[in-house]
């Protein structure tokens, strides 16, 4: 078996990754995570079918942020021809800024698996293999694939699936330690990641339940994975990347963000989304909820956030919350 070492040196230098998250990993969020230490960020997952129709909304998912010199793009679909063709188009569009192209074989969302995409491909390994082979042949950048422990609960598919991906030409695999049908319930099984690491020669990226530097250290110790991928642990907490990097480097750990830091980051996040134009600012509603989680007087602020439509709306709510925390008076939370 020929070993694909294209990404081994890459992950020796870049060990901390922001996961691809639909509706989350846009240019604004990636900017903040990169500033806090994320070595590699992924786009939101991109539909190969959507690209084949020249869908403008789909193509906008490939936009890069200011100063974003490299990015990993995650592509999903189940038609080998379409996947290969659109992978080549992506490479042509992004050029040297494309670090590698990842194939989504792990998304558990019903609207994805109902079409045979995402984690459903774990139940059709021959088709999955053909997709990887065709995409590898179509592009010059490395190709990776992200998948789960298995599709149905109790079906241990990760190891044979990883071996198949390696033989099909994948340069690395990312493994989420939950079954697809678990969605995000329960705990990620890191033993699965360790088993995959022992079974293949290509780099293995560990994913699932990394919310701190301590979690990252524990995952690396248990699995010997080559890189650590942070997903939901970064929602409302881009500082997690600074903590993970320091932990893995054995450096002094940064202080946890203060409530002032959290409100300031929320302000900045809203501003970045507003600059994207269109209805992107509405995305800030969920991000604001994450930033405010656990803060004093946040309950009234959350009610106001649900009706925010503009940057000015978010600024008023966040400023009112700042005053409420400073003065300890909930009457100041509701904007005038």
C-alpha positions as CSV (number, residue, x, y, z in Angstrom):
1,X,0.0,0.0,0.0
2,X,1.4,3.4,-1.0
3,X,1.4,5.9,1.8
4,X,0.2,9.5,1.1
5,X,2.5,11.8,3.1
6,X,1.4,15.0,1.6
7,X,-0.1,16.4,4.8
8,X,2.2,15.0,7.4
9,X,4.6,18.0,7.5
10,X,1.6,20.3,7.3
11,X,0.0,18.9,10.5
12,X,3.3,18.8,12.3
13,X,3.2,22.6,12.2
14,X,-0.6,23.1,12.3
15,X,-2.2,21.0,15.0
16,X,-5.2,23.1,16.0
17,X,-8.1,23.2,13.7
18,X,-11.5,24.9,13.5
19,X,-14.1,22.4,12.3
20,X,-16.4,23.0,9.4
21,X,-19.8,24.0,10.9
22,X,-22.8,24.9,8.7
23,X,-24.2,28.3,9.5
24,X,-21.3,29.0,11.8
25,X,-17.9,28.8,10.1
26,X,-18.3,31.9,7.9
27,X,-15.6,34.5,7.2
28,X,-16.5,36.5,10.4
29,X,-16.2,33.5,12.7
30,X,-13.1,32.2,11.0
31,X,-11.4,35.6,11.4
32,X,-11.9,35.6,15.2
33,X,-10.8,32.0,15.6
34,X,-7.6,32.5,13.5
35,X,-6.8,35.6,15.6
36,X,-7.0,33.5,18.7
37,X,-4.7,30.8,17.3
38,X,-6.6,28.4,15.1
39,X,-3.9,27.0,12.7
40,X,-6.4,25.9,10.0
41,X,-10.0,26.9,9.5
42,X,-12.6,25.2,7.3
43,X,-15.4,26.7,5.3
44,X,-18.9,25.8,6.0
45,X,-19.7,22.6,4.0
46,X,-20.2,23.4,0.4
47,X,-22.7,21.5,-1.8
48,X,-21.2,20.1,-5.0
49,X,-24.6,20.0,-6.5
50,X,-25.2,23.7,-5.6
51,X,-21.9,24.6,-7.3
52,X,-22.8,22.6,-10.4
53,X,-25.9,24.9,-10.7
54,X,-23.7,28.0,-10.3
55,X,-25.8,28.8,-7.2
56,X,-24.5,32.2,-6.0
57,X,-25.4,31.5,-2.4
58,X,-23.3,28.3,-2.5
59,X,-20.4,30.0,-4.1
60,X,-20.4,32.7,-1.5
61,X,-19.4,30.0,1.0
62,X,-16.0,30.0,-0.6
63,X,-15.4,33.6,0.1
64,X,-12.2,34.2,2.1
65,X,-11.8,36.7,4.9
66,X,-9.3,39.6,4.8
67,X,-5.8,38.1,5.4
68,X,-7.0,34.5,5.2
69,X,-4.0,33.1,3.3
70,X,-5.1,29.4,3.5
71,X,-8.3,27.6,4.1
72,X,-9.6,24.1,4.0
73,X,-12.8,23.6,2.0
74,X,-15.3,20.9,2.9
75,X,-17.4,19.6,0.0
76,X,-20.4,17.3,0.2
77,X,-22.4,15.3,-2.3
78,X,-22.8,11.7,-3.4
79,X,-22.3,11.8,-7.2
80,X,-18.6,11.0,-8.1
81,X,-18.7,13.0,-11.4
82,X,-20.1,16.1,-9.8
83,X,-17.8,15.9,-6.8
84,X,-14.7,15.6,-9.0
85,X,-15.7,18.4,-11.3
86,X,-16.6,20.8,-8.6
87,X,-13.5,20.0,-6.6
88,X,-11.4,20.9,-9.6
89,X,-13.4,24.1,-10.0
90,X,-12.8,25.0,-6.3
91,X,-9.1,24.5,-6.7
92,X,-9.0,26.7,-9.8
93,X,-10.9,29.4,-7.9
94,X,-8.8,29.4,-4.7
95,X,-5.4,28.4,-6.1
96,X,-2.6,28.5,-3.5
97,X,-5.0,29.6,-0.8
98,X,-6.6,26.1,-0.8
99,X,-4.7,24.1,1.8
100,X,-6.6,20.9,1.1
101,X,-10.1,19.7,0.1
102,X,-12.1,17.8,2.6
103,X,-15.0,15.4,1.7
104,X,-17.9,15.4,4.2
105,X,-18.8,11.9,5.1
106,X,-19.9,12.6,8.6
107,X,-22.8,15.2,8.7
108,X,-25.8,13.6,10.4
109,X,-28.4,16.2,9.4
110,X,-31.6,14.7,8.1
111,X,-31.7,16.9,5.0
112,X,-28.2,15.8,4.1
113,X,-28.4,12.0,4.8
114,X,-31.8,11.8,3.1
115,X,-30.1,12.6,-0.2
116,X,-27.3,10.0,0.4
117,X,-24.8,12.7,1.4
118,X,-22.7,13.2,4.5
119,X,-22.7,10.3,7.0
120,X,-25.0,8.2,4.9
121,X,-21.9,7.5,2.7
122,X,-20.6,5.4,5.6
123,X,-23.3,2.9,4.7
124,X,-22.1,2.7,1.0
125,X,-18.3,2.3,1.3
126,X,-17.9,1.4,-2.4
127,X,-19.5,4.7,-3.4
128,X,-17.5,6.6,-0.8
129,X,-14.3,5.0,-2.2
130,X,-15.2,6.0,-5.7
131,X,-15.9,9.6,-4.7
132,X,-12.5,9.9,-2.9
133,X,-10.7,8.3,-5.8
134,X,-12.4,10.6,-8.4
135,X,-11.7,13.8,-6.3
136,X,-8.1,12.8,-5.7
137,X,-7.6,12.3,-9.5
138,X,-9.3,15.7,-10.2
139,X,-7.2,18.0,-8.0
140,X,-3.5,18.5,-7.2
141,X,-4.1,19.6,-3.6
142,X,-4.4,16.9,-0.9
143,X,-7.8,15.4,-0.2
144,X,-9.0,14.5,3.2
145,X,-12.3,13.0,4.5
146,X,-14.2,13.5,7.7
147,X,-16.5,10.8,9.1
148,X,-17.9,9.4,12.3
149,X,-17.6,6.4,14.5
150,X,-20.4,4.8,12.4
151,X,-23.8,5.5,11.0
152,X,-26.2,3.6,13.2
153,X,-25.6,3.2,17.0
154,X,-23.5,0.1,17.6
155,X,-22.1,-0.2,14.1
156,X,-18.3,0.2,14.4
157,X,-17.4,1.4,11.0
158,X,-14.6,4.0,11.6
159,X,-11.6,1.7,11.3
160,X,-12.6,-0.1,8.0
161,X,-13.8,3.2,6.6
162,X,-10.5,4.9,7.4
163,X,-8.5,2.1,5.8
164,X,-10.7,2.4,2.7
165,X,-10.2,6.2,2.6
166,X,-6.4,5.8,2.9
167,X,-6.3,3.2,0.1
168,X,-8.5,5.4,-2.1
169,X,-5.9,8.2,-1.8
170,X,-7.0,10.4,1.2
171,X,-4.1,12.3,2.7
172,X,-5.6,12.4,6.1
173,X,-8.9,11.6,7.9
174,X,-10.8,13.4,10.6
175,X,-12.8,11.2,13.0
176,X,-15.7,12.3,15.2
177,X,-16.1,9.9,18.0
178,X,-19.9,9.7,17.8
179,X,-22.3,7.6,15.7
180,X,-24.2,9.7,13.1
181,X,-27.5,8.8,14.7
182,X,-26.3,10.1,18.0
183,X,-26.1,13.5,16.4
184,X,-24.4,15.5,19.3
185,X,-25.8,13.6,22.3
186,X,-23.7,11.7,24.8
187,X,-20.0,11.7,24.8
188,X,-17.5,11.3,21.9
189,X,-15.6,8.0,22.1
190,X,-12.0,8.8,21.8
191,X,-11.0,5.1,21.7
192,X,-12.4,5.0,18.2
193,X,-10.0,7.8,17.2
194,X,-7.1,5.8,18.8
195,X,-8.1,2.7,16.9
196,X,-8.2,4.6,13.6
197,X,-4.8,6.1,14.4
198,X,-3.3,2.6,14.9
199,X,-4.9,1.3,11.7
200,X,-3.7,3.9,9.1
201,X,-0.4,5.6,8.2
202,X,-1.9,8.9,7.2
203,X,-2.5,11.7,9.7
204,X,-5.5,11.4,11.9
205,X,-7.4,14.4,13.2
206,X,-9.4,14.0,16.4
207,X,-12.8,15.5,16.7
208,X,-15.4,15.5,19.5
209,X,-15.8,17.1,22.9
210,X,-12.7,19.4,22.8
211,X,-13.7,22.5,24.8
212,X,-10.4,23.4,26.4
213,X,-6.7,23.0,26.4
214,X,-7.1,20.2,29.0
215,X,-9.5,18.4,26.7
216,X,-7.0,18.7,23.8
217,X,-4.2,17.3,25.9
218,X,-6.3,14.4,27.1
219,X,-7.4,13.6,23.5
220,X,-3.8,13.6,22.2
221,X,-2.6,11.5,25.1
222,X,-5.4,9.0,24.6
223,X,-5.4,8.8,20.8
224,X,-2.0,10.0,19.6
225,X,-3.9,12.0,17.0
226,X,-1.9,14.3,14.7
227,X,-4.2,17.3,15.1
228,X,-7.1,18.4,17.2
229,X,-10.3,19.8,15.7
230,X,-12.5,22.1,17.8
231,X,-16.2,22.5,16.8
232,X,-19.0,23.4,19.3
233,X,-16.3,24.3,21.9
234,X,-15.5,27.4,19.9
235,X,-19.1,28.7,19.7
236,X,-19.1,31.9,21.7
237,X,-15.5,31.0,22.7
238,X,-12.9,31.7,20.1
239,X,-10.4,32.0,23.0
240,X,-10.4,28.2,23.2
241,X,-7.8,28.1,20.4
242,X,-5.3,30.1,22.4
243,X,-5.9,27.8,25.3
244,X,-5.5,24.6,23.2
245,X,-2.3,25.9,21.5
246,X,-0.7,26.8,24.8
247,X,-1.7,23.5,26.3
248,X,-0.2,21.5,23.4
249,X,2.9,23.6,23.4
250,X,3.4,23.3,27.2
251,X,3.3,27.1,27.5
252,X,1.6,29.3,30.1
253,X,-2.2,29.1,29.7
254,X,-4.1,32.3,29.0
255,X,-6.6,33.6,31.5
256,X,-10.2,32.9,30.8
257,X,-12.0,35.8,29.1
258,X,-13.7,38.2,31.4
259,X,-17.3,39.4,30.8
260,X,-15.9,42.6,29.3
261,X,-13.9,40.4,26.9
262,X,-17.0,38.5,25.9
263,X,-19.1,41.5,25.3
264,X,-16.3,43.2,23.3
265,X,-15.9,40.1,21.1
266,X,-19.6,39.9,20.6
267,X,-19.5,43.6,19.4
268,X,-16.7,42.8,17.0
269,X,-18.3,39.7,15.7
270,X,-21.5,41.6,15.0
271,X,-19.5,44.3,13.1
272,X,-17.8,41.7,11.0
273,X,-21.1,40.0,10.1
274,X,-22.6,43.4,9.2
275,X,-19.8,44.1,6.8
276,X,-20.7,41.0,4.9
277,X,-23.9,42.7,4.0
278,X,-27.3,41.2,3.2
279,X,-29.0,39.3,6.0
280,X,-25.7,38.0,7.5
281,X,-26.2,40.2,10.6
282,X,-29.2,38.0,11.6
283,X,-26.7,35.2,12.2
284,X,-25.4,37.1,15.1
285,X,-28.5,36.1,17.1
286,X,-27.2,32.6,17.8
287,X,-23.6,33.8,18.3
288,X,-24.8,36.5,20.8
289,X,-26.6,33.8,22.8
290,X,-23.4,31.8,23.0
291,X,-21.3,34.8,24.1
292,X,-23.8,35.7,26.7
293,X,-24.3,32.3,28.2
294,X,-23.8,32.4,32.0
295,X,-23.4,36.2,32.3
296,X,-25.4,38.1,34.9
297,X,-28.6,39.6,33.6
298,X,-28.3,37.8,30.3
299,X,-31.9,36.4,30.4
300,X,-33.5,39.7,29.5
301,X,-30.8,40.4,26.9
302,X,-31.5,37.1,25.2
303,X,-35.2,38.0,24.8
304,X,-34.1,41.3,23.1
305,X,-31.5,39.5,20.9
306,X,-34.3,37.4,19.3
307,X,-35.7,40.5,17.6
308,X,-32.4,42.2,16.6
309,X,-32.3,43.0,12.9
310,X,-29.4,45.5,12.5
311,X,-26.0,46.1,13.9
312,X,-27.4,49.0,15.9
313,X,-29.9,46.7,17.5
314,X,-27.2,44.3,18.7
315,X,-25.0,47.2,19.9
316,X,-27.9,48.6,22.0
317,X,-28.6,45.3,23.6
318,X,-24.9,44.6,24.3
319,X,-24.4,48.1,25.7
320,X,-27.4,47.8,27.9
321,X,-26.1,44.5,29.2
322,X,-22.8,46.1,30.0
323,X,-24.5,48.8,32.0
324,X,-26.6,46.2,33.8
325,X,-23.6,44.1,34.8
326,X,-21.6,47.2,35.9
327,X,-24.5,48.6,38.0
328,X,-26.0,45.3,39.0
329,X,-29.4,46.5,38.0
330,X,-31.5,44.5,35.6
331,X,-33.6,47.6,34.7
332,X,-30.7,48.7,32.5
333,X,-30.8,45.7,30.3
334,X,-33.7,46.6,28.1
335,X,-32.6,49.1,25.4
336,X,-34.4,52.5,25.3
